[in-house]
């Protein structure tokens, strides 16, 4: 009986050792690969959409060959792979790491650009219907961070090939942030919170003066001030509305105030952003 038990234990140990040896062999499959081969395979996986595998190989490359061109490029590719793998927080972290380690790298402008894209994507609520949630509860921190990152890219590297696209996206972000403010202003207006509505609309005009949605913001201000009995402020708002939007339907105070901005078309926004 004891001999049988001992034999079973020995066989189990042998089997476990064999499994471990097999796993170690599989884990060490790339152990003798050169930096060039690791980079080539990781790049191929990235191109084929095998992002998790690509990330692991790039990280192995950086760990085994921490110095030189391949390691630096791998750091950037890791950030891109995280972005494509819908892991924007990890992509931002990777971009920040690259920028900190290689501030003078010839491709550091791309790190800023990718960081801006990743911060925007991190705010998934930018593509949900605002009607389903109290707009005052929504956070646009990532959108603002995205804008600031693109602005830093354009300021630091005005001749970068990514600068024109960054400028286009900054314009989109300004419009989106302004729409967020005006949507909140309209939310307050519809609940007869006249002071809060006027204040929010005025903040949008001051912060994002070129945003098209400010046409609605001026109308909100004019009608809110009218409700508050401050006729002079109401007249000023109407005057500015007429000057900047002479054909605005909201010059007619009987026309209902309605929000029709990009925030109500999340799919089209995503299509534009991802292009």
Number of C-alpha atoms within 10 A of each C-alpha: 6 7 8 9 10 11 12 12 12 12 12 12 12 12 12 12 12 12 12 12 12 12 12 11 12 11 10 11 10 14 13 9 13 13 20 13 13 23 24 16 15 28 22 14 18 22 12 10 14 16 23 16 16 27 24 13 22 28 21 20 27 21 11 14 15 15 11 10 11 18 22 19 15 25 21 22 24 25 28 25 28 22 24 17 17 14 16 24 17 18 28 24 15 23 27 16 16 21 19 11 12 13 13 10 13 8 16 21 25 19 26 27 23 25 28 28 24 28 23 23 23 20 16 10 14 24 17 14 13 17 11 7 10 10 19 13 8 13 13 16 14 18 24 18 15 28 25 14 21 27 21 17 25 22 11 13 15 14 12 17 11 18 21 13 14 24 16 12 21 22 15 18 18 19 22 21 23 26 27 23 26 30 27 22 31 27 19 21 21 13 10 13 16 22 16 18 27 25 14 22 28 22 16 23 19 10 13 18 15 14 19 14 25 25 21 24 30 29 27 30 30 28 25 26 22 16 15 15 11 13 14 12 17 21 16 15 21 22 16 15 23 17 11 13 17 12 10 14 15 23 18 9 12 8 9 9 17 10 16 12 17 18 23 17 13 17 13 13 16 13 9 11 15 9 5
